[in-house]
Amino acid sequence: MTDTTYTMIVDGPESGCRLDKYVSDHLPEISRSRVQSLIKENLVLVNQAPAKASQKLEAGDEIRCTVPPEREILVQAQNIPLDIVYEDADLIVVNKPQGMVVHPAAGHEEDTLVNALLYHCGDLSGINGMLRPGIVHRIDKDTSGLLVAAKNDLAHMGLSQQWQGHHITRVYQALLHGQVAVAGGTVDAPIGRHPIDRKKMAVEPKHGRPAVTHYRVLRRYAGYTHAELRLETGRTHQIRVHMAYLGHPVAGDPLYGPKKNPLGVAGQVLHAQVLGFRHPRSGQYMEFTSPLPAYFQDLLNRLQQGEER
């Protein structure tokens, strides 16, 4: 595996931001502690010169960050059942269950979707390296629903370009805390790394990246709202952050929701219901829909029964 180099130009509104915060905000997949280590190793350059983590940036500064590959993990194929929605020679669309991690990482090297895909497909695209073969996009461990993986590099590049251009249809359903007062609306609020808790993302008007979520109320229950959410962008934890920003975090969300979990659910009640894209080889638009999983539907039934008593 080879090093990955990222080049970024500081915009005017980001002038005055610390170097370590700027890099971790723009590369959310890299922890701030690792960014600081890269800076100490002179792998993060400002205008082609080494810099300190605390250096304040100016508009127009060029940031070049070189990231060596992390410790390689030998990813094993595992015979784990898959809920396959569609498959051809180039790609596979699966319905990921709640609780399954998408790809291996240090500390979680088995029982992931990638382990299952390798067993079923035999081979996947290699663009994302050994840890994330075939993975074009991710959904959180405790988010259920549709995900597409690429079997070869042509498919991977074609799908990735659509993601980068925001040309993918992604519709989710969620159970939210509280009763959302309006029938629907749009949250247009930039998202970046949380300034204090590095495990979280947050609405960051100054240093965040553009993020837009459209929402629509499907039904209100006592203390909860069943909503549909359509993503215009795809930032890390976008729906979870935006709904918490509205004051209606996703039910069961251990990171952005209340500490008390009266419903007793294992994780956020969030389901990737619709996924649409153009086939990377034929150019034909394809759209898939996944019904609500049992855990989600059972919660709705419980809430409805509680109101009928």
Secondary structure as GFF3:
##gff-version 3
##sequence-region A 1 309
A	DSSP	beta_strand	4	9	.	.	.	ID=ss1
A	DSSP	three_ten_helix	12	14	.	.	.	ID=ss2
A	DSSP	alpha_helix	19	26	.	.	.	ID=ss3
A	DSSP	alpha_helix	32	40	.	.	.	ID=ss4
A	DSSP	beta_strand	44	46	.	.	.	ID=ss5
A	DSSP	beta_strand	49	50	.	.	.	ID=ss6
A	DSSP	beta_strand	62	67	.	.	.	ID=ss7
A	DSSP	beta_strand	84	87	.	.	.	ID=ss8
A	DSSP	beta_strand	91	96	.	.	.	ID=ss9
A	DSSP	alpha_helix	113	121	.	.	.	ID=ss10
A	DSSP	beta_strand	144	150	.	.	.	ID=ss11
A	DSSP	alpha_helix	153	164	.	.	.	ID=ss12
A	DSSP	beta_strand	169	177	.	.	.	ID=ss13
A	DSSP	beta_strand	184	188	.	.	.	ID=ss14
A	DSSP	beta_strand	191	193	.	.	.	ID=ss15
A	DSSP	beta_strand	201	203	.	.	.	ID=ss16
A	DSSP	beta_strand	212	221	.	.	.	ID=ss17
A	DSSP	beta_strand	224	231	.	.	.	ID=ss18
A	DSSP	alpha_helix	238	246	.	.	.	ID=ss19
A	DSSP	beta_strand	270	278	.	.	.	ID=ss20
A	DSSP	beta_strand	285	289	.	.	.	ID=ss21
A	DSSP	alpha_helix	294	308	.	.	.	ID=ss22
###
